[in-house]
Amino acid sequence: MSQPAANQVANLLSKVARYSVLLGIGGSALQASLYTVDGGERAVMYDRIQGVLPVAVTEGTHFRVPWLQSPAVMDIRTRPRSISSVTGTKDLQMVNITLRVLSKPDVDSLSTIYKNLGLDWDERVLPSIGNEIVKAAVAQYNAEQLLTQRDRVSRAIRDSLTKRAREFNILVDDVAITHLSFGTEFTKAVEAKQVAQQDAERARFVVMKADQERKAAVIRAEGESESARLISDATRIAGPGLIELRRIEAAKDVASTLARSGNVVYLPHGNNMLLGLNPSMGGR
């Protein structure tokens, strides 16, 4: 290869190298200038000059100034969280209660949430205000009311927690009591009360049964007394004929019953057990 041709190839390779370096730098700068916000998320932009920008960035691919701007992606979907608390009731009974809270950040206040609370806003706020609200709400009810008025207690906690969380730009979608248990002493007291109620109900049933049996015996005795009085009056008016009539009716009932029975054999009165035999044949 001649010297001029070699110089041309070297110049070409030098240009390709320069363009490759420029293209690589441009690609890196373009990649650093783009960022993506997925569905259910928002991005809060921090600018080194202006600070946190007041308007959050919606879903999609967006441009930013490298090094000068950095996006913080925040999840705006509803997320569940369990809050457990051990507190006392109005009648000084200890209760272990667990709440399931569904919450999400206020989209219009994401910049404020990011500046004041950061990305872990739920971890910073919900446990503290949740325990505070639960203790204040449970203290207004007796232990028995927590069981019989559970929906009312849950509604009171939800209303108070929603109002309190709104001060931190947090929206509470729902609050539910998932677990509610009492101390061992209260549980034993409830069991003893149930046993006593069952015993009282059983004793009341026994008393009612005895009372009904007494009334039945009185009514039966009154009926027998009335029957005896009527028979006595009829005997006094009709004489012994009524007794004879009753005897005949009883004999008819006995005879009718015996006639329908196949296991009854009639034996004539006396010692002669041979029926239809000629007496003259007795000597043979």
Disulfide bonds with the S-S distance in Angstrom:
none
